[in-house]
Amino acid sequence: MTPTLREPRAVGDLVDWGAVPDMIEGQSTTSGVILHKGAEGESECGIWVCTPGTWHCHVTSDEFCHFLEGRCTYTRETGPGEPDEVIEIEPDTAAFFAAGWKGTCRVEETIRKVYMIR
């Protein structure tokens, strides 16, 4: 069977995935639904929702995201003397975060995204 989700903006049976562990400000909580997880955990895709707050972000595996709702700002840490990269996210934004990406995420309005981790 091919896993499918219809109308990902409307999916309401989300599982509580708890608080974001690396908070800087506020208390972001996450929830979601997994559409597919590889047998060895090597890949995963689904829907992820996160409430407002600011936290440290370290991407450990390549991740593609299509943001459906909300607003947030990702700020990538760069080397000394280089300006930080700022990525403004709004509805209908797609982004790819390569493994090793480090920075912060500031969620202004609850975000909902469809994601694929490999």
N, C-alpha and C positions, 0 to 999 in steps of 0.2 A: 504494500500500500504506500502511496505517496502522501506524506504528511502535508496537510493544507490548513490554512486559516482564512476564513472569509471575514472581510471588514475588520482589519486589525485595530482600527480606532475604536470599534464598538465592543471588542472582546472584554467581558466583565468578570469572568471566572478566573481572577488572578490569585496566585499563591503569594502569601506574605513571605518575602525573603529577608526581612529584618532591616535593621539600621545600617547605614554606611559606616564602616569601622574607622575611617581616617578623617573624621570631621575636623574642620577648622572653625566653622561658625554654623550655628543652627543645628538641626537634627534631621537630616535626610533619611527617609525610609524608602525601601524598594519593594517591588512586587513584580510578578510576571507570570509567564507561562512558557514552558519549553515545548517547541514544536517538534524538535528532533535533537537527540544527543547521540554522538557516535558510540559504538560499542566499547571502545577503549577510552572514551572521554576526550578524544582528539578533536572533536568539533561539536558545536552546539548552535542552535538557532531558535529564536522565539521572539517574544515581546517583553520589554523591560520598561518599568515605570519607576520614576524617582521624584520625590517631593523636594521642595526648596531647601537650600543649604549650600555650604561651600566645603569642599573636601579635597584631600590629596588623591590623585589618580595615577596609578601605575598599570599600564596595559602589558600583560604578560604573554598574550597571544594575539596574532593579527585579528582585528575586529572591524567588520563593515557594519555601519549603522545607517538606517533611514529613519530620521526623526519625523514623527507624525504630528506631534502636539508639543506645546510648551516652548520655553525659551531658556537657554543657558549659554554660558561662555566657558570654553576650554582654553586654558593658557598653558602652552608647552614651555617647559624649562629649557633654556638654551645655555650655551657655554658662556664663560666670562667675556664681557664686552659685546655680546650679541643681544639684540632686542628679543624679548620673548615673543613667540608666535601666539596671536590671539585669534580664536576661531569662534565666531558668533553663530549660534545655532538658533534657528526659528523653524516653524512647521515646514515640512517638505524639503529639509536639508539632508543630503547624504554625505557621509564622511567615512574615511578609512583611517584607522589608527593602527600603525605598525607595532609589532611586538617591541617592547622597550620604551614606548612613548611614556613620558613622565610629565606631570604638571598638576594643575588644579582644575576642578570643575565647579562652577558657580551656577546653581539652578535657581533662576528667578521665578519661573512658572513651571509647575509640574510637567515633566517631560515623559513622553511615550515614544519608544522607538522599536523598530523591528531590527534585529541584530543577527549577525553570523560571526561566530568565533571559530578560528581554525588553528 
